[in-house]
Amino acid sequence: MILDLVQYITPMDPVGFDFVRVGQNFDGGYVMVQHDTASRIAYSLGINRDVSWDLAYASRGYTVFQYDHTIERLPQSDERFHFFKLGIAGSTNVPENFTSLEREVVRLGHGDVHDIVLKADIEGSEWDVFADIAVDDLRRFTQIAAEFHGFDKVHKLFWYRKAREALIKLHQTHQVVHVHGNNNSSMKVLGGVAIPPTLELTWLRRDLCDFVPCARSFPTPLDEPNNPNFADHMLGRFSFA
């Protein structure tokens, strides 16, 4: 089961692009492809106490639309920030105080925009979001940086099926170009594969460039451990073919 899932998140190198760290050191920063969009629109799902990723994009002229139902206000403001006290869920089951990504794209008037940058750290809801989203809506996002939680639950059939559905859909439109293990939890050996329960994955839309086999080893010099009190997870090439 784990070998089935990792085939969809094996990183490749994007031809013609470099990488940059966006956001602060340690937790809250993401390694992303150095690529700006014409619309200068970014969605940030899950804020808590950190807006360093948001501030970095705002400084580059992006308008950042932010979602988090667990906080009353942002820890830091910026004129390019637009905050909504709403969680993000899948489109087939939207609880009170939540909304869906598809619904927000329409509500914000971005129905004709196809170069949005997306960051998501929504504590497990990412599986429902990406499993439910329509492929045409997924193609709106040029780049997606997100935490994917719960790989240690792969033995649970319901979780596995949901995760597989989400990863297959993402893999259809986007390619993983960077992987980093969140070191706030220890590595697990699942089906003979050493893998962190939570992975930070950066996806780039497939039509933006060609991709070649990855020549990098993870973590890269741009990576930082989420928790500076522990060693970062050594993932190597993260290829299991």
Summary of the structure (lengths in Angstrom):
residues: 241
radius of gyration: 16.8
end to end distance: 14.0
largest distance: 48.8
contacts: 764
relative contact order: 0.21
helix: 22%
strand: 29%
